[in-house]
Amino acid sequence: MSENNHLKNLLFNKMQRRTFLKWSGAIGIPVIAGGIGTKMLVSRKEETKPVSAKEESPETIISTCSINNCGGRCVIKAHVKDGVVLRVTTDTQEGGDLSTPPFRACVRGRNYRNMLYHPDRLKFPMKRVGKRGEGKFEKISWDEAIETIASQVKRIGDTYGPESRYVNYASGQSWGLHGGKNAAKKLLALTGGFLNSRNDYSSGAGNVATPYTYGTNNSGSSFDSLLHSKYIILWGQNPSEMIFSTPYREYLMQAKKNGAKIVVIDPRYTDTAIAFADEWIPILPTTDTAMMDAMGYVIITEGLHDQAFLDKYCLGFDKNHMPAGVPKNESVKGYLLGEKDGIPKTPEWAEKICGVPASKIREIAREYAKTKPAALIQGWAAQRQAYGEQYMRGGAQLACLTGNVGKLGGWAGGTGYWSRSDIIYPFSYENPVKASIPCFLWTKAVEKGTEMTEADGLQGTHQLKTNIKMIFNMAGNMLINQHADINKTSKLLEDESKVEFIVVSDLFMTPSAKYADILLPGTTFFERYDIGVPWCFGDYVVFGDKTIEPLYQCRNEYEVFAKIADKLGMKKQFTEGKSILDLVKESVVRTKKELNPNFPTFEEFRQKGVYHFKYDEPLVGFKKQIDDIEKNPFETPSGKIELFSKALWDMNQHDEIPAIAKYISSWEGPEDPLIRKYPLQLISWHYKRRCHSTYDNQEWLEEAAKQEMWINPRDAEKRGIKNGDRVQVFNDRGLIEIDVKVTPRIIPGVAGIPQGAWYTPDKNGLDKRGSVNVLTSQKPTALAKANPQLSNLVEVKKV
């Protein structure tokens, strides 16, 4: 047995501290391909004093929380003895009250100890010694790492100006008090500033589109409102695998028990469809808005729409409620009836586009319109496509047609954020640079930043003075793995004349880490203090206690940037005299004082581990506006729901950015002529064994859910492919290899690959892991300039 394999066996079982230190001190950093160590570059040895039985301390159970990009925020109880996490358990409280559910770990959470003690953890700072992307590094001291970063921050800022410095979008430490990217931003803000980015990869199109309808993205209602719903459509949403907030699934199940019918519309028969759906409606990707249009047609022509609601609260439904200066036939009703283009948006019209039978579209439209209240809840996957903005506004439009906005048990559609709880974030900064780009276009700002204009989403300035020359990529894999068109991105970053300096911090040698010039070993949530909040939804916060000291030479990014700030004479301004623990304590104290007097004290919160915000009734999105629109207008220019947006109309790009929600045929969709060459639409989804790309190198989780492509039996038979075969998936952007799952759980004409697999090229550059972003496009969405990564055409052939 090799030393590395022997080590893995040791670390995946209970061990004494002296045994762990003996073995951990003897290993170095491997070059990782798909998460498996293949080559030892450096090594170090440590001698430790044996611990006698008399010196051993009793086992302590410490409650903590995973502060990474998983929405559920489970409780992790670390069983610690002699400074070692022996095992983890999770929340053991019984259910019953849906408002205070147990926060039990899923398969990912059960694996956290393996992640903590995985032999491939980065253990000390390193500098690159090979070409960017090769993954060749050598060990350096922390002093050298900090000195190098500090000098490059100054050099690049002095040479090119602050707009040359950029902190890449990342989510590996999301939803904590002091993520690594925030520490990097504060340092840069104190030393002149940095190029801002905005929006995100998850809901980018919706974040920009929904406010054109409602004036805000907070269009959702609290999950307990679903207990009053009679009919629920989950459109492209998969909470069984993509955990948005722990109570959500419990409320869905209770709503089902209460008699609500649940319909799932999705290209895949997802775990959510299995668990909750009375009916699964398969649909072709990028065509959702065509079905929405046809549902609207049925609702209007059969007199099922709520005319009184539309007259009172909405702008743009019909010719009598249009903004001044706009032709009357540009209304929603005129579009759906075909008054301008001569094409009524009938179910038969939509069936040819989306693949859903016309009879089924009529049935769903009638049920949704007649059953009150009804909740149409939109997932974000379907807006990650070329014209995802139309999908988000289309769902909101249906909610308005049926009068389900502002009603208990209804849902307003759109992006669907909601929040009625908050905590104070004491770690703050102000960037003197006002220039901002859409986060998805950072590669364009590397190559053609000075050429970007308002049409590219540039804000805060008319022109950038420089391209991006320095990147901080903190606790994220967006630099390579999660960004679109990996081959194009890797070539861009390999050119050191473009980006001159890259700093990466992570737990493992991820695909992005291989492109670092300085690579820093970060800490897990076990090794620091924090507070975990659910994504954008949920009435609870979880205490993230520190369970052990950081392993090896790993350091939290906050402490690293405090050292860098010290080198630059800015330590006092950076830390304000506060440690990480001080920040957590301040958050608790100020939250109790300024926001919620019922919030626990620090010690109470720490002891209990979880705090539930309690409310007497559900939060209903836009209830105030619907109850009294005169006193509580919508945050739109007109003060009403803008089914027709004059602001979008005035952009004068009606073909791609229409003023009303409408179906636009997608590039690399089912109507693109390119489909003759690449006949399968490729989608991806968030996989239950990963949080995006986090944990892809965890062996237990590979056993739980294999990385494999889904394809329908009809498409497999055409290509001579059988279940379990190895195939190549390709288009003009790249080629990958992956094993196949032949299943009727995906619609014909579509291939599906779980997103987040680590890009693992062989010596010829062929990805062997099945990293979907080798195949995705960097062409952004039309309005938001957001992530379009579910608009792809490919072909598949057996290896």
N, C-alpha and C positions, 0 to 999 in steps of 0.2 A: 504494500500500500504506500502511495506517495505521501510526502509530508503534508501537502495541501489537502488531499482527501482525508488523511488521518485527522487533520485539524478540523475539517468540516464536521466529521463525525463527533468529535469532542464538543464542538460548539453547539451542535444541535441537540445536546443532551445536558442534563444537570451536571455541574462540575464544581470542584472546589476552586476558590480564587487563586490559589497558588498554581494549580494546574493550568488554569486559563492564562495567567500572566506568563507562565513559562512558554506556552505555545504561541500566544499572541506576540510575544516579544521576538519570536524567531522568524516571523514572516515579513515579507515586503509587499510592494505594490505590484500586482500582476497587470499585464495588458489584457483588457477584457474584451471578449467578443461574445456578444449576447449574454453577458453576465457570468461567463465562466473564465476563470483565470487560466492563461495559457503560457505566460512567460514571466519569470521573476527578474525584475530589474535591479532591485536593491534589497538588502536585508539588514536587520539589526538584532542584537541579542541583549537580553536583560536577565539578570540574576535576581531572584526574589527570595526573601527569607521565608522558610516554611512557617505556616500558621498552626499552632498547636490547638488541640481540642478545647483547652481551657480558655484560649484567646478568642475563640469563635463567638460571634454575637448571635442573638436569636433572630429568626426570620421576621422581617418587617413588611407589612403590606402598605404600599404607597399608591394612592389613586392619582392617575394622570390622564392625559388626553392627547390624541394624535393631532398635531398641528400641521397637517399637510392638506393637500387639495382633495379632501374627501368631505362631502357635505354633511355626513351623518354625525360626526363628533361622538364616537363611542367612548365609554369609560374603560380605561385600561388599568388594571390593578397589578402593579409590579410586586412580586414576592422577592424581596431583597435580603441577602445575607452576606455579610463580609464584603459589601460593595459590589456584589454580583447579582444581577437579576436571574434568579433560578428558574422562574416560570412566570407566565402572565395568566390572569383570569379576567373576568369582565363583570359588568353590572349584574348583581344577583337579586335585585329587588323584584318583587312580583308585579305583574301588570294589573290592570283593573281600571284605574283612572287614566283615560287617554291623554289628559293634559300633562301627566307626569309619567311617561312611559319609561321602562328600563332601557338604558343605553347599552345594549349588548353588542359586542364586537361581531363583525361578519368574518368571512374567511381571511380577509386581509388583516384584520385586527388580531386574529388568533396567531398570525405569523410574525408579529412584531418583534418577539425576542430573537427569532432567526435573523431578522434584519439588523437588529442591534449588534449581534455577535457574528455576523457574516464575515468570513475570512477575507472577502474582497473589499471590506471597508477601506477607504482612503485613510491613511494613518499619520501623515505628516505633510507639510507643504512641499511642493515640487515646482521645478521649472522645466519648460519644454527643451528637449535636446535634439529632436528630430523635426521633420516637416510638420506643419499644422495638420492635424487629423490622423497622424500616424500613431499617436498615443505613446510616444517615447518621452519619458521624463526622468529626472534625477532628483533625489532628495536634497532639500536645502533647509536652512534654519528658518525659524519664524522671523528672526531679525532681518535676514536677507529678503524674505518675501515682503515684509512690511516696507523696508527701505525701497525695494524695487517698485512696488505699487505706488508709494508716495511720490517717488521721483517721476514716474510716468504720468500720474495725475497732473503734476505741475508742468512737466514738459509739454504734454499734449494740449493742456489748457492754454499755456503761454504761446505755443506755436500756432494753433488753429483757432483758438477761442472756445468758449464753453459749449457752444452748440456741437462741437466735435465729440463730446463725451455723452455716452448713452448707457442707461441701465435697462437691460433687456427685460421684456415681459416674462414673468416666471411665476409659478404657482406652487413650488415645492414646500413652501412654508406659509401657505395662504391662511388667512383668517386667524392669525396670531397677533400679538401686540407689537412685535418688533422683527418682522421678516428681514432676511438678508438684503433684499432689494431696497427696502426702505432705509436700511443703514447706509447702503452705498449712495442712495439719493441724498441723504442728509449731508454726508461728507462732501459730495460734489456741490451741493447747494451752498455750503459754507465756504467753498473755494472758488466761487464764481458762477456756478450753475451747470446745467446739463440740458440736453435736448429732451423735452417732455414727450411722453407718449400717452395715448388715451385709448379707451375701449378695451375689449378683451377678445380672446379667440372663442370663447364659449357662446356668448350671446351677442356678438358684435353687430349683426344686422338688425336684430330686434332692439338693441339699446338705442340705436339711432332712429329707427322707424316708428316705434310705438309712441314716442312723444309727439310726433306729427298728428297722431289721432287724439291722444288723451292729454298731452302736455307733460307727461311723466311716464316713467317706466313702472311706477308702483301701481300696477293695474290688477294685482292679485288680491285674493282674500285669504284669511288664515285657514288652515286645513280643517279646523273644527267646523267651519261653515259647510263643509261637504256632508256633514250629518243631516243637513236639511235639503240636500240635492235629491232630485228624483231621476235625473238622467245626467250621466257624466261621459264626456268624450275626452279621452286621452289621445291627443293627436301628436304622434311622434315623440311620446314621452314614456320613459322606461324607469320608473322609480325603484323597481325591484332590483335592478343592477346598478343604476346610477343613483346613489343614495343622496337625495336632496336634503332631507331632514328626517330624523328618526321617527317622529310620530306620523308622517305623511301616509305611510303604508297602513298603519293601524287605523287611521281615519277612513281610508279607502275601503278597507275590509269591513269596518262598521257600517259605512254608507251602503255597502252591498248587502249586508245583513238587514239593514233598514228597508231594503226593497229597491234601491236605486239600480237602474240598468247602467252597466259600464261598457262602453265601446272603445276599442283600441284601433287606431288607424296608423299603420306602420308597414314598411316593406318587409319587415321580419315578424314572425310569430315569437315575440319576445317573452322573457320570463314574466313581465308584467301582464301580458295577454294571457299567459297560462294561469297566473295567480288570480287575476281580477276580472278578466273580460267575459261578458256574456257573448260578445261577438268580436271577431278580428276582421278588419277590412284591410286587405293588402293593397298597396298603392305604389305606383312607380315613383322613384325619387325625383325631386324638382317639380312635380306636377300637382302638389297639394292645393295650390291656389286655383287651379282649374276646377277641382272638385268643390272647393269653397264657393267659387263663382256659380257653379251649377246648383248648389244648395240654395244660394241666394235667389237664383232664378225661380226655383220651385216655391220657396217661401213667399216671394212677391206675387207670382202668377196665381197661386192658390189662396191668396189673401190671408196668409198666416203671419204676416209681419205686424209689428206693433206700431201702427201709424202714429198714435198719440205720443209714444215715446220718441219717435223719430222727429216729429214736428217740434216738440218742446226742447229736446236736448241735443239735437244733431244738426250739423251743417253739411249739405251736399247730397242728401239722399235723393231728392227729386228736384225738378225744375223750379219749384216754388221756394226752395231753400238753398239757393246757390249764392256764393259771394259775388259782390258787384264786379262787373267787368269780365265775367266768365260766361261763355256760351251755355245756354240752359241744357243742351243735350250732352254736356260733360258730366252729368250727375251719375251717381251710383246706379240708380234705377235705369237711366237711359243706357248705360253701358251693359248692364245685365240683360236688358231686353233687346239689345242690338240696334237701338235707334240711330246710332251714328255709323257704326261699321257694318251694319246689316247682318251681324252674326249673333243671334240670340244664344245666350250661354246655357243652353239646355243640357240636361243630363246626357243626352246622346252625343252632343258636342264634346263634353268632358270625358265620356267613356273612351273615346278614340285617343285621348291624350294620356289619361291617368290610369287606364286599365280597370277602373272600378265599374261594374255594370250599371247602366242607367237606372235600372229598377232599384238597385241598392242605394244609389245616390238619392233617389226620391224618398225611399223609406227612411234613411237617416235624416234627411232634411225635415220631413214631416214629424218624426219623433222628437227631434231637437226643438222644433218650433212649438209643438203642441204640449210637450211635457214641461210643466213649470214647477219649481225652478230647474234650470239646466245649466251645467257647467262645462264649457268647452275650454280645456286646459291644454295649452300648446307647449310641447317640448321644444328644446332649442336645436336639436339635430337638424330639423327640416329647414331652419333658417341659415344653416351653414352651407349655403348653395348660392349659385350665381345671383339670383334675385330673391334672396331670403327675406328682404324687407317686405315684399308683397305678401308672403305667407304670414308674417306677423301682423300686418295691418288687416289681412283678410279674415283672420280669426276674430279680431276685435270687431270687424264689420258685421260678422254673423251674430255676435253677442248683442250688438245694437239693433239689428233687424228684429231680433226676437225679444228685446226688452229685458235681457238678463243682466244688464249692468246695474250695479248698485243694489241688487236684490240678494237677500239672504238665501244661500244655496245656489245662486247664480255665479257667474264668473265673467269678467270683462274681456278676457282674452289678451292678446299681446304678450309682451315679455313676462309679465306676471310676477314681478317682484312684490314682496310685501314685507313690512316690518312694523312691529309695535313695541319692540324692546331695543335697548341700546346700552352700550357701556362706553366709558371714556377711553380714548386712545391717547395716552400722554406723550407718545413719541411722535414728534412733529418737526416739520421743516418748511421753509418757504423758498422756492426756486426763483432766483432773480431772472432767469431766462423764461420768456413767455412763449417761444416757438414750440409748436406741438405737431406731432404726426400721428396718424392711426397706427396702433402698435403692429398691425399685420404688415405694414409697409416699411419696416425697419431695413430690410434688405435693399429696397429701392433707395433709402436714405444713405446707405453705405455706398452705393454705386453712382447714384444720380441725385444726391441730396440737394445740391445747389440748383438743380433744374426743376425741383418739385414746386407745384403751384397750388392754389386753392382747389383746383380741379382734382388734385391728388389727395386732398384732405389736409393740406398744410394750413395751420391756423396760428395766430399770434404774431405772424410776420408775413411780409410779401415774398421774402426769399431767404433761404438759409445761406449763411456765409461760408459754410463748409459741409463736406460730407462727414459721416460718422467715422471717427478715427480711433475711438476707444470704446470698448464694450465691457460692462460688468454683467456677468450672467450668474446670478446668485440663486442657488437652490432651484434650478430649473433646467429643463431639457429642450427648451424652445430654440436654442441656438442652432440645433441641427435636427433633432429627432421629431419634434412636434411642429416645426414650421413646414410649409408646403415645399414641394420640389427639392428634395434633399440633394440631388445631384447638382442642381444649380447653386444651392446655398453653399455646399461644401467647396465648390470651385471658387466662389466669391471669397470665402474666408481663408482659403489656402493662399490667396494673393496678399502677401504682407504689405504691399504698397497701398492697399486700401485700408483695411482695419490694421492699425499698427500695434495695438496692444489689447489683449483679451484676458480678463480675470474670470475664473470660474470657481465656484465653491459648490461642493456636493458631498454626498456620502460615498459614492462609487464612481468608478471610471465609466461614466455614461458616454454615449456617442458625442454629446456636446462637450463633455469634459476633455475629450481628446483634442479639442481645438483651442485649449487654453494656452496662454504663455506662462501664466502663473496659476497653479491649481492648488486650492485650499481644501483641507479636510474639515467638513462641517460636522455639526452635532445632530443627533436624533432628538426627538422630544423627550426621551428618557433622561437626557443629559442637560436640560435647561428648564427654566421656569417660563410659564406662559399661561394664557387664557384662551380656550377654544370656543368659538362661536359657530353655529351652523351657517351654511352659506348665506343666502339672502333671506332665509325663511326659518322660522322656529322661535319658540318662546323659552329658550334656555341658554345657559352658558356653562362650560365645564372647566374646572380648574386643572391646569397642566403643571403638576408638581415635578420637581427635579428628583429623580430616583437614584441616580449614581453620578459620580464625577465623570467628565468626558474621558472617553477611552483614548489610548495612545497619545498623540499630540493634537487631537481634534480640538477646535475652538469654535464657539458660537460667533457668527458674523458680526454681531453687535460689538463684541469685545475686540475682534480683529480691526474693525473700522475705528474703534476708539484709539487703538495703537497707531493706525495710519494718521488719524487726525492729530495725534500727539506729535508725530513727525513733522506735520505741517503747521504746528503751532495752534491747533484748533481743538484740542481735547476738551477744554472747559466748555466751549460752545457746543461740542458734539454731545457729551454725556450730561452736561448740566449737573455734574456731580452724582449721577444716578447709575446704579447697577441695573441689571435685568430684573432682579428681584425687587428693587426699588420701583421700577416701572410698573410691575404687576401690582404691588401694594398701592401705588398711587392710583392706578386704574380702579381698584376696588373702593378706595376711600372716596375718590371724587364721584364715582358712579353713585354711591350711597348718598353723598351729600348733594350732588347737583341734579341727579336724574331720578333716583328711586330710593326713598328712605327705608324701604323694606329690604333693600339689598343687604346681604350678610356682611359682617366684618370679615377682614382678611382671614383670621383664624377659623371663623365659622365656615367660610367658603372652602378653605383648604381641607377642613375636617370632613365636611359632607361631600365635597367633590363636584357637586352639581347644584345649580340654582335654577328653579323654574319660575318664570314670570307668570303670574296668575291673573286671569281676566274674567269678568262676569259674563261676557258675551263675545261671540266671534267678531273678528274684524272683517268688514265687508268693503271691498274696494269701491270707492266713489259713492258710498252711501250718503255722505254729507252733500255732495253735489246733486244727487237725485232727490234727496229730501227737500233741498232748498237751493236751487241753482242761482237764484238772485243774490243770496248772501255768500254762496260758495261756488263761484264759477270754476270751470275747468281751467287749467293753466295753459290754455291755447290762446292764440291771438284773438279769437272770436269769443272766448269764454265758454264755448260749447265743444262737444265732441266733433272733431273735424273729420268726417268721412271723406270729405274733399278738403285737401290742404292747399290753400292759396300760396303758401310758402313754397311748396313743391311745384306747383303750377308755374310760379314765377322763375323757377330754375330753367324752364324752357328746354327740358330734356325728356319730353313726354314719352318717348318710346321705351326708355330704360328707367326713368324716374317719374312715373305717372302720379297725378294728384290724388287718385283714388286707388284702392287696392285692386289689382287686376292680374290675371295670369299673363306672364311673359315667358315665351319659350326660351329655355335655358341653353346657353352654350354647353356642350358636352352633356346634353340631356337626351331624352328619347327621340326628339324631333331634329336633332343636329345631324346633318348629312355625314358627319364623321362616324356615325354609328354603323355605317356600312363597313368601315375598316376595323372599328373597335366596337363590337355589338353588345357589350355588357356594361351596364351602369355599375359603378363601384361606389359602395358606401362603407362607412366605418361606424363603430359605436364604442361607447365606454364599457370596458369589460369588467366583469365582477372580480377578476383576479388582480386588477391594477387600479391605481388612481392615475389616470392618464398613462404616463410611462413609468411612474414609480412602482417599484416591486417587480419589474419584469425579470430581474435576475434572481428571484426567489424560487428555489427549487420546489418547495411544497406547493406554491401557488400554480406552478406549471402543471403539477399533478391535478390540482383542483379544476383548472380550466386551460386546456391546451391552446396554443396559438395556431389557429387554422382558419382557412377561408370557407365561408358558406356558399354553396351554389345549389340551385334547384335541380332535381333529377332530370328534367327535360333538357336543361342546358348542359348538364354533365354527359347525358347520353349522346348528344350531338357531337361532343368532343372526345368520346371514348374514355371518359374519366369515371373512375369508381371511387367509392368512399375510402379515404385513407391514402389515395394516390398523392404523389408529389407533383406539383404543377408550377409552371411559370406564368406570372401575371405581368402584362406589359402594355405600354402605350408609348407615345413619342417621347415621354419624359424619363422613362426608366423601365427597369425589369427587376422583379423579385421572384424568389422561390418560396413556396409554402405548401404545407399539407392541406388536404381538402376534406371538408365535411359535406357530403351530399345529403341534402335535407329538404323536405317540402316546407320547412319553416321559413323559407325566403322565396319571394315572388320570382317567377321566371323573368329572365332578362336582366337580373341583378346579381352581382357578386358582392359579398360582404366580408370585410376583414376587420377584426377588432383593432382599434387604434392603440398606439402606445408601445408596440414591440420595438425593442432597441435595434436600430440600424446596424447591421452586422455584415459588411461587405467582405467577400473573399479577395484574394490577390488580384482578381480581374475586375473588382468593383461590383460584383453581383451580390445583392443582399440576400442572405440565407435565412433570415429570421422572419421575414414577412412584415417589414415596416411599411405601412401603407403610404406614408408621405414621400416615398420614392416616386409615387405615381400621381400625386395631387398637384394642383395648379396654384401659382402665385398671383394669378389674375384676380383682383379683389371684387367684392360685390359693388354694384353700381352706385348706390347712395352712401353707404356707411364706409366703403373701402375696407370691408371686413373679410374675414376668413370664409372662403368658398369651398372648403375641402371635401364637400360631399357632391360636387359636380365633376364627375370624372367618367370617361369612357375607356374601357380596357378590353383586351382579349386574353383568353386563358388557353394554355395547351399543356398537355401532359409532358413531364420531363422524360 
